[in-house]
Amino acid sequence: MTFKEDDYILITTDERKYLKRITKDFSFNLKDRVIKYEDVVNRRHGEVVKSFCLLKPSIEDIILLGFQRKTQIIYPKDSFYIAYKLDLSKEKRMLEFGVGSGASTAVFSLLAGEVWAYEIREEFFNLSKKNWEKFGLCQNVKLENLDFLQAQIEEEFFDAAFVDVKDPIPSLEKVWKVLKPGASFASLLPTMNQVSALLREMEHIFCSIEVVEILHRHYKVNPERLRPQDTMVAHTGYLVFARKRI
Protein backbone atom coordinates (compact mmCIF):
# COMPACT_ATOMS: atom_id res chain seq x y z
CA MET A 1 0.00 0.00 0.00
CA THR A 2 1.20 3.51 -0.83
CA PHE A 3 0.16 6.99 0.26
CA LYS A 4 -2.02 9.04 -2.07
CA GLU A 5 -3.19 12.63 -2.10
CA ASP A 6 -5.93 13.27 0.52
CA ASP A 7 -4.82 10.29 2.62
CA TYR A 8 -4.20 10.78 6.31
CA ILE A 9 -0.66 9.91 7.33
CA LEU A 10 0.93 9.21 10.72
CA ILE A 11 4.42 10.66 11.01
CA THR A 12 6.45 9.19 13.85
CA THR A 13 9.79 10.30 15.23
CA ASP A 14 11.41 9.34 18.53
CA GLU A 15 8.43 9.06 20.91
CA ARG A 16 6.16 11.58 19.15
CA LYS A 17 3.37 11.05 16.63
CA TYR A 18 1.77 13.56 14.25
CA LEU A 19 -1.40 13.04 12.22
CA LYS A 20 -1.54 14.97 8.94
CA ARG A 21 -3.49 15.02 5.70
CA ILE A 22 -1.61 14.86 2.40
CA THR A 23 -2.50 17.88 0.26
CA LYS A 24 -0.69 19.59 -2.62
CA ASP A 25 0.83 22.11 -0.20
CA PHE A 26 1.73 19.46 2.41
CA SER A 27 4.83 20.31 4.42
CA PHE A 28 5.99 18.99 7.78
CA ASN A 29 9.09 20.20 9.57
CA LEU A 30 10.66 19.35 12.87
CA LYS A 31 13.90 21.04 13.89
CA ASP A 32 16.13 20.82 10.80
CA ARG A 33 14.14 18.11 8.99
CA VAL A 34 11.47 18.89 6.41
CA ILE A 35 9.30 16.61 4.30
CA LYS A 36 6.95 17.81 1.58
CA TYR A 37 4.23 16.45 -0.70
CA GLU A 38 6.68 14.84 -3.11
CA ASP A 39 8.47 13.10 -0.21
CA VAL A 40 5.39 11.18 0.93
CA VAL A 41 3.11 10.60 -2.10
CA ASN A 42 3.56 7.07 -3.52
CA ARG A 43 5.72 6.07 -0.57
CA ARG A 44 4.90 2.67 0.93
CA HIS A 45 3.40 2.38 4.39
CA GLY A 46 6.25 1.98 6.86
CA GLU A 47 8.92 3.73 4.78
CA VAL A 48 11.41 5.98 6.55
CA VAL A 49 12.04 9.37 4.93
CA LYS A 50 14.54 11.80 6.49
CA SER A 51 14.31 9.86 9.78
CA PHE A 52 10.48 10.08 9.81
CA CYS A 53 8.59 6.80 9.73
CA LEU A 54 5.46 7.10 7.55
CA LEU A 55 2.51 4.98 8.69
CA LYS A 56 -1.17 4.49 8.02
CA PRO A 57 -2.95 5.81 11.15
CA SER A 58 -4.85 3.34 13.31
CA ILE A 59 -8.27 4.11 14.75
CA GLU A 60 -6.50 4.87 18.06
CA ASP A 61 -4.25 7.42 16.32
CA ILE A 62 -7.26 9.04 14.64
CA ILE A 63 -9.20 9.33 17.90
CA LEU A 64 -6.34 10.65 20.04
CA LEU A 65 -4.73 12.94 17.45
CA GLY A 66 -7.51 13.84 15.03
CA PHE A 67 -10.89 13.98 16.76
CA GLN A 68 -12.23 17.32 17.92
CA ARG A 69 -13.75 17.20 21.39
CA LYS A 70 -15.68 19.43 23.76
CA THR A 71 -15.69 17.04 26.71
CA GLN A 72 -13.46 14.27 27.99
CA ILE A 73 -13.50 11.42 25.46
CA ILE A 74 -13.66 7.76 26.36
CA TYR A 75 -10.02 6.76 25.92
CA PRO A 76 -9.26 3.90 23.54
CA LYS A 77 -7.94 1.90 26.51
CA ASP A 78 -11.53 1.83 27.75
CA SER A 79 -13.50 1.73 24.49
CA PHE A 80 -11.47 -1.17 23.06
CA TYR A 81 -12.03 -3.16 26.25
CA ILE A 82 -15.74 -2.27 26.25
CA ALA A 83 -16.03 -3.57 22.67
CA TYR A 84 -14.27 -6.80 23.72
CA LYS A 85 -16.54 -7.31 26.74
CA LEU A 86 -19.67 -6.62 24.66
CA ASP A 87 -18.53 -9.41 22.32
CA LEU A 88 -19.32 -7.34 19.23
CA SER A 89 -19.40 -8.92 15.77
CA LYS A 90 -20.81 -8.13 12.34
CA GLU A 91 -23.89 -10.22 13.12
CA LYS A 92 -24.83 -7.98 16.05
CA ARG A 93 -26.83 -4.78 16.45
CA MET A 94 -25.64 -2.44 19.19
CA LEU A 95 -27.24 0.40 21.14
CA GLU A 96 -25.25 3.41 22.36
CA PHE A 97 -26.43 6.65 23.90
CA GLY A 98 -24.45 9.55 25.25
CA VAL A 99 -22.26 9.71 22.13
CA GLY A 100 -20.30 12.91 22.88
CA SER A 101 -17.52 13.43 20.32
CA GLY A 102 -18.16 10.00 18.78
CA ALA A 103 -14.83 8.43 19.78
CA SER A 104 -16.25 5.26 21.32
CA THR A 105 -18.79 4.89 18.51
CA ALA A 106 -15.93 4.88 15.99
CA VAL A 107 -14.45 1.86 17.77
CA PHE A 108 -17.76 0.02 18.11
CA SER A 109 -18.71 0.55 14.46
CA LEU A 110 -15.60 -1.30 13.27
CA LEU A 111 -16.77 -4.48 14.99
CA ALA A 112 -20.58 -4.35 15.14
CA GLY A 113 -22.92 -4.89 12.20
CA GLU A 114 -25.00 -1.85 13.15
CA VAL A 115 -24.76 0.79 15.86
CA TRP A 116 -27.90 2.71 16.79
CA ALA A 117 -26.68 5.84 18.57
CA TYR A 118 -28.60 8.57 20.40
CA GLU A 119 -27.24 11.96 21.47
CA ILE A 120 -29.61 14.46 23.07
CA ARG A 121 -27.28 17.48 22.85
CA GLU A 122 -27.25 19.03 19.39
CA GLU A 123 -23.67 20.34 19.69
CA PHE A 124 -22.37 16.82 20.39
CA PHE A 125 -24.62 15.33 17.71
CA ASN A 126 -23.06 17.69 15.14
CA LEU A 127 -19.52 17.24 16.48
CA SER A 128 -19.62 13.45 16.29
CA LYS A 129 -20.95 13.56 12.72
CA LYS A 130 -18.18 16.02 11.78
CA ASN A 131 -15.48 13.77 13.27
CA TRP A 132 -16.79 10.68 11.48
CA GLU A 133 -17.17 12.41 8.12
CA LYS A 134 -13.68 13.89 8.35
CA PHE A 135 -12.12 10.42 8.56
CA GLY A 136 -14.71 8.39 6.64
CA LEU A 137 -15.87 6.46 9.69
CA CYS A 138 -19.14 5.04 11.06
CA GLN A 139 -20.95 4.25 7.82
CA ASN A 140 -22.96 1.62 9.72
CA VAL A 141 -24.06 4.01 12.50
CA LYS A 142 -27.63 5.29 12.73
CA LEU A 143 -27.28 8.49 14.77
CA GLU A 144 -30.26 10.47 16.08
CA ASN A 145 -30.36 13.81 17.91
CA LEU A 146 -32.84 12.40 20.43
CA ASP A 147 -33.21 11.39 24.06
CA PHE A 148 -33.03 7.59 24.18
CA LEU A 149 -36.08 7.57 26.47
CA GLN A 150 -38.10 9.15 23.65
CA ALA A 151 -36.95 6.68 21.00
CA GLN A 152 -39.47 4.17 19.63
CA ILE A 153 -37.71 0.79 19.73
CA GLU A 154 -39.21 -2.66 19.82
CA GLU A 155 -38.38 -4.96 22.72
CA GLU A 156 -35.49 -7.44 22.55
CA PHE A 157 -34.00 -5.59 19.57
CA PHE A 158 -30.31 -5.16 20.51
CA ASP A 159 -27.48 -7.62 21.09
CA ALA A 160 -25.45 -5.20 23.22
CA ALA A 161 -25.71 -1.75 24.82
CA PHE A 162 -23.32 0.91 26.03
CA VAL A 163 -24.57 3.81 28.14
CA ASP A 164 -22.46 6.92 28.80
CA VAL A 165 -24.69 9.48 30.48
CA LYS A 166 -24.47 11.30 33.80
CA ASP A 167 -27.15 9.14 35.40
CA PRO A 168 -27.97 5.85 33.63
CA ILE A 169 -30.53 4.74 36.23
CA PRO A 170 -33.64 6.45 34.71
CA SER A 171 -33.00 4.64 31.41
CA LEU A 172 -32.04 1.27 32.88
CA GLU A 173 -35.46 -0.38 32.64
CA LYS A 174 -35.89 0.62 29.00
CA VAL A 175 -32.36 -0.59 28.19
CA TRP A 176 -33.27 -3.93 29.76
CA LYS A 177 -36.42 -4.16 27.64
CA VAL A 178 -34.72 -3.47 24.31
CA LEU A 179 -31.86 -5.92 24.95
CA LYS A 180 -32.18 -9.53 23.88
CA PRO A 181 -32.11 -12.16 26.68
CA GLY A 182 -28.55 -12.69 27.85
CA ALA A 183 -27.30 -9.65 25.91
CA SER A 184 -24.36 -7.61 27.20
CA PHE A 185 -24.59 -4.21 28.91
CA ALA A 186 -21.85 -1.71 29.70
CA SER A 187 -21.70 1.73 31.26
CA LEU A 188 -18.95 4.15 32.22
CA LEU A 189 -19.21 6.24 35.39
CA PRO A 190 -16.69 8.68 36.92
CA THR A 191 -17.31 8.12 40.67
CA MET A 192 -17.75 5.18 43.02
CA ASN A 193 -20.99 6.46 44.55
CA GLN A 194 -22.56 6.50 41.07
CA VAL A 195 -21.42 2.93 40.53
CA SER A 196 -22.90 1.87 43.88
CA ALA A 197 -26.26 3.43 43.01
CA LEU A 198 -26.29 1.70 39.61
CA LEU A 199 -25.41 -1.68 41.11
CA ARG A 200 -28.36 -1.49 43.51
CA GLU A 201 -30.73 -0.91 40.58
CA MET A 202 -29.18 -3.61 38.39
CA GLU A 203 -29.04 -6.60 40.69
CA HIS A 204 -32.58 -7.89 40.04
CA ILE A 205 -32.61 -7.52 36.24
CA PHE A 206 -28.97 -8.20 35.28
CA CYS A 207 -26.49 -10.92 36.15
CA SER A 208 -22.75 -11.56 35.75
CA ILE A 209 -22.09 -8.01 36.96
CA GLU A 210 -18.50 -6.71 36.98
CA VAL A 211 -16.82 -3.40 37.85
CA VAL A 212 -13.46 -2.69 36.23
CA GLU A 213 -10.96 0.17 36.21
CA ILE A 214 -8.27 0.22 33.52
CA LEU A 215 -4.90 1.92 34.04
CA HIS A 216 -2.58 2.42 31.08
CA ARG A 217 1.17 2.95 31.51
CA HIS A 218 3.63 3.49 28.67
CA TYR A 219 7.38 2.86 28.95
CA LYS A 220 10.30 4.79 27.54
CA VAL A 221 11.56 2.72 24.60
CA ASN A 222 15.27 3.05 25.35
CA PRO A 223 16.69 -0.49 25.74
CA GLU A 224 19.53 0.87 27.90
CA ARG A 225 17.23 2.82 30.23
CA LEU A 226 13.86 1.05 30.05
CA ARG A 227 11.51 2.63 32.56
CA PRO A 228 7.95 4.01 32.82
CA GLN A 229 7.05 7.31 31.20
CA ASP A 230 6.83 10.24 33.60
CA THR A 231 3.05 10.50 33.08
CA MET A 232 0.32 7.96 32.47
CA VAL A 233 -3.38 7.73 31.68
CA ALA A 234 -4.67 6.47 35.01
CA HIS A 235 -8.26 6.76 36.23
CA THR A 236 -10.68 7.85 33.52
CA GLY A 237 -13.79 6.08 34.75
CA TYR A 238 -15.29 2.93 36.25
CA LEU A 239 -16.64 0.39 33.77
CA VAL A 240 -19.72 -1.60 34.72
CA PHE A 241 -20.52 -4.76 32.75
CA ALA A 242 -23.47 -7.12 33.01
CA ARG A 243 -25.74 -9.52 31.12
CA LYS A 244 -29.53 -9.29 30.85
CA ARG A 245 -31.39 -11.83 33.00
CA ILE A 246 -35.02 -12.83 32.51
N, C-alpha and C positions, 0 to 999 in steps of 0.2 A: 504494500500500500504506500502511496505517495501523497504528499500534501498538495492541495489545489487552492486556487484563489477562493476566498470566502470560507475556507475551513477554519476551525478553531485549532490552535496549536498550543501545546504546553512546552514552555522553555524552562529547562532545569539547569541550575548551576550551583555547585557546592550543596548547601542545604536549602536553597530557595527555589520556588516555583513561580512562574508567571504565565497567566492565561491570556492569549492574544488572538485576534482575528486577522487572517491574512488578506490584506487589501493591496491595491496597486501602490499606495504610499506607505506600505508597512515598513517600519524601522524600529529596531529594538537595540538599545545601547546600555551597557553596564560597565562603568569605569572606562577602560580604554578599548573595549570590544564592542563592535557594532555589526549587526546583521540586518540585511534589507530583503525586500521582496524576492529578488533574484537568488538570494542565498537559501531560501526555504522552499520555494515552489519547485515541485517535482523531486524534492528530497524524500527519501524513504523514512518511514517511521522508525525512530531509534538512531538515526544518523547524528553524528557529532559535527557541528560546524563552529569553528572558532571557539572551541571549548564549551559550547552550549549543546546540550542533548535535546533533540527535537522529538517530541512524543505526541501521540494522540491523547487528548485529555480523557480521563475516566469520569464517570458520573460523580465521584467524590470530588475530583478537581473542579468540575463545573459548578457544583454546589458551593464549595468553600471559596472559590476564587471568582466565580462569575455571577452568582445569583445576587440580585438586589434584595435587601431585606429592611423591614421597618421594626421588626421585633426579633428576639432571639430565635434562631432557627433550631430545629431538631438536628443535632449533629449526626453526620453519617455513622459514627460509632453506635448511636442509638437506633437510627432508622434501619440500618442494615440488619441489626439484631432483631428488631421488631418484625421485619419482613421474614426473617428466618423462623421466628417463633410462630408467626401466623401461617407458616407452611404454604406460602403463596405459590401458585403455578398458573399456567395459561388456561387451565380448565376452570379457574375460580373467579368469582365476582366478589369484589371487595368494597366495603363501605369505609369512607373517611370523612370526618367533619372537624372543623377547626384547621383549615388548610394553611393559613398564614401566607408565607412567601412561596409555598409549593415545593419546598425542598424534600420533605418526606414523600410526598406524592410522586415526585420524579423517581424515587427509588422503588416505590411500590409498583408503579406502572411498568417497569421493566420486567417484573416477574408475574404479575397478575394478568388474567385475561381482560378484565375490565375493572376500572376503579370509578365508583360513583362518589363524587366529592361535593361537600356542601360547605360554603363559607358565608357567614351572615354579614360580615363587614365588606362593604363595596371596595374600599381601598385595598384590602388584601385579595379580594376576588380579582381585581384588575392587575395587581402586582404579580400574583401567581401565573396568570395567563401570559403576562409580558415575559416573565422568566422562561416559561416553557416554550413560547414562540421563538424567543431569541436563540435557543439552542435546539429547536426541533424536537422537543420532548413531549411526552404525555398525549400521544395521539389516541390512546385508548381510555382517556379520562373523560368522564361526563361531569363537568363542573357546573354547579348552580349557585347563584348569589341568593341563598335562602337558608333560613333556620332549619336545621334537620328536623326539629319537632313539627314543622309545618309541611314537611315533604310527604307526599302520598306514595307509600311503598307497601307492596303486599308483604304478608308475613312469610317468614322462612325463605327469604330472597337472597341473602348474602352468605358467602362461605367464610368471611372474616370481616372484622371491624377494628378500626383504630380511631380512638377519640382523643382529641387534643384541645380541650376547652377548659376554662377556669374551673367550672364545677360540672363534672360529668353526671352527677347523681340524678338531676331532673330528667335526663335523657336515657337513663339506664334501662328502664322498663321497655321503652320503644326499641332500643338497640337489641334487647333480648328477643323481642317479638320478630324482628326482621332477620335475625340470624337463624340459619339452619341448625337443627339439633346437633350438638357436639361441636359446633363451629367455634373458631378461635376469636378471642377478644383481647384488645390491648389498649392501654391508656397511659399517658405520661403526665405526671403531676410533680410540681416543684417542692412540696413540703410534706413532711411525715404526717401531720395532722389531717391533711387532705386525703392521703392514702388510707389512714385509719378510718375516716368517715366512709370512703368508698368501699372498703372491705366489709364494713358492717352491712351495707346495702346489698352487696354481691353474694353473700354467703348462702342464701337460700335459692338463688336462681343460676349460679355459676359453680363450677367445680374445677379442680386442678388449678387452684389459684396460686400465683407466684408474685413476689415482689423482688425486683432486681435493680441494682445500681451499677452502671458501667463506668469504669475509670480507664483513661487512655493515656499511656505514657510513651513518648518517643525517646529514642536514644541517639546520642551523637555518633555519627557513623565514621569515627576515626578508629581504625583497628588498634592503634597504639594507645589510645586514651578513651576506650569505650565506656561511656557513662550516660546517665539520664540527661535529657535536655533540662535546662534551667526552669522551664515552665511546662505545664501539662494541662490538658483538658480533663478536669476532675469531675465534680458533681455538676450535672446539667439537668437532672431530673430523676424521679423514681418511676420505673416501668412496672406496670401491673398487667399481668397476663392471666387469662382464665379460659375455660371452655364452657359453652352453654349446656346446662343440664335441664332435663324435662321431667 
